[in-house]
Amino acid sequence: MSWHILHILTYFGDSMLLIPTAVIMAILITWKNSDRRAVWYWMLAFCAAGVIVSLSKIAFLGFGIGSSRFNFTGISGHSAMSATLWPVMLWLLSGRLSGFWRAFSVGFGYLIPLMVGMSRLILNYHSESEVISGLFLGFTLSTAFLVSQRRAELKGFSIGQLCIVLLLPLLLISDGRTATTQQFLQRLSVQIAGIDHAWTRAELLKVSQ
């Protein structure tokens, strides 16, 4: 698999793409879903993923709380956030399709985060424990949301509406600009912990030797 394809795959878990897409989804859920509480459930699920990931990273970057045995320095944000978003996104867009195609779409929504997680491993951004914990967190939240919506009725999208909905995500993918979330968390962790520099994976593994 080429590096270019791997970077495209990993971008499907980048906050620069996912946060605007999550906001668009909140609007669409309000517009297209019969369950008026669904938008709050969605915001809770997506924000919970972000908060849990951030806390796990701050715990390590600021205080060195991790696991050298499992090579764990915090939950993979790309894995967690993509696993929270894409199953719900594909469920939302396929709301008026037949049962088979809707199941296929949601299944593909579960497949995208797996590919994101694989790309993070191959690109050596995360360890297996970090990717697995991220996928577990995200899939738990997205599945909980989908279960809560099993009786909800969704309105369909016209071709024009679908093009408008997908325009911003496609523009962001084509631009390829990545978020600086990790750098922000490093600075925040240093300030919270009152230390000179953020903890690194090398330091964690060195301590265990």
N, C-alpha and C positions, 0 to 999 in steps of 0.2 A: 504494500500500500504506500503510495507516494506521500511525501511530507505535505504537499499542497492539499491533498484530500484530507489528511489527518487534521490539518489546521482548520479546514472548513467544518469538519465534524465537531471539533472542539468548540468552534464558535457558536454552535447550537446550545451551548451551556453558558455562554458569556452574558454577564449582567447587562452589557450594553445592548444586547438583543432582547433579553428576557424581561427586563423591567418595563420597557415601553410596551412590549407585547402583553404583559400581564395587565397593564392599565387598559389597553384596548379590549382585552378579554373581559375585564370588569364592566366596561360599557356595554359590550355585546351580551353578557349574561343578564344585565338589567333589561336590555331591549328584547332579547330573544327567548328568555326563560320565563315560564309560568310561575316558578317559585321565587317570590320576591326576596326571600332570605338568602338566596343562593349567592348573590354578590358579596354578602358579608362572609359567608362560608369560604368563598374563594379568596378574598382578601386575607382572611385569617390563615388559611392554608399556606398561601404564598409568603406572607410575612413571617409566619412561624418558621418556615424553611430558612429564610434569610437570617432570622435572629439566632436560631440554633447553630447554624453554620458559623456565624460571626462570633458567637460566644466560645465555640470550640477553638476557633483560630486565636482569639484574644487570650484564652487560657494558656495556649502554647507560646504564642509570640511574646506575651508579656510576662508569663510566670513559669514557662518551661514545662507545663503540665501536658504530658503526652505519654507515649509508650514506645520505648526503644525495642521491646520484644516484637511488637507488631508494626514498627516503623510508622507510628501514627503521630501526626503533628496537627491534626484538625480535620474535620469533615470536608470532603471535596465539594466546594460550592457549585462547580459546574455540574457535577453529577446530581447533587441534591436538587438544585433549582430546575434543571432540565427535566428530572423525573417528576417534579411537582407540576410543571407547566404543560409539557407536550401531550400527555394522555388526556388532560382536560381540554386543551386546545383542539385536538382532533375530534374529541367527543362533541364539542360545541359546534364545530363546522360541519359535522356529519349528522346533525340532529334529525334531518328529514330524509335521510337515505334509508334504503331497505335494511333489514336486520343484518344481512350478511355483510354489506359494505360498511355499515356502521361499526360492526365488530372488527372488520378488517382495519378500518381507520383508527379505532382506539388501540388495536393491537400494534399498529405502526407507531402510534404515540408512545407506547411502552418500549418499542424497539429503539427509537431515537436516543433516549438517555443511555441505553446500553452501549450504543456506538460512541456516544460522547465519553462515557466512562472508559471504554477501550482506548480511545484516542488519548485520554489523559495519562493512561498507563504507558502507552507506546512512546509518547512524547516525554515521558519521565517527569511529569509535573506532580504526580501523586503516587503513593504506594497502593497496594491492593486493599489494605484495610481502610484507607481513606475513601477510595472509590466505592467500595462495597457499603460502607456506612452511609455515604451520600446517597447512593441508589436506594438503600433501605429506607432512609428518612423520606426521600422524595416520593417514592412509590407508596409509602404508607399514607402520606398526606393526600396525594392525588386520588388514591383508591378510596380513602375515607370520604373525600368530596364526591366522587362519582357514586358511591353507595348512597350518600345522602340525597342524590338527585335521581335515584332510580324511578321515581314516580313523576318526575318533572316532564313537562311537555315543551319541546323546543320548536321555534319557528325556523323555517328554512331560509337560506340565503339565495338571492338572485345572483346571476353571474356578475352584474355590476357591483353589487354589495360585496361579493367575495373578493373581487379585484381591489376594491377600496380597503377592505380589511387586511389584505395581504400586502398592500403597497409598502407600508412602513417597515415591516419585518424584512421584505425583500430588499429595500433600499439599504437597510442596516447591514444585511448580509453582504451585499455587493460592495459596500464601503469598507467593511472589515475592521473598523476601529474597535479596539478592545477597551473594556473598563479598567480603571486603576483601583479596583476594590482591594486587592491584596496590599498595595502600597499604602492605601488609606488605613487599613487595619494594622499594618505594621507601625505606622506613626501613632495611631490611637493607643495601641498596646503599650508602646514605649512610654507614652505620657501617663497612662493609667498606672503602670507598674513602677514608674519612676526609675527606669534603667537607662543605660547608655545606648543600647541597641537591642533589637528584637532577637529572640532566640532563633536558632537555625536548626535544621535537621542534622547537620554535621555535629553540632554541639550536643544534641540529644543522644546521638549514637556514640559519641565519644565518652560521655558520662557513663554509659553502660559498660564500657570496656574495662 
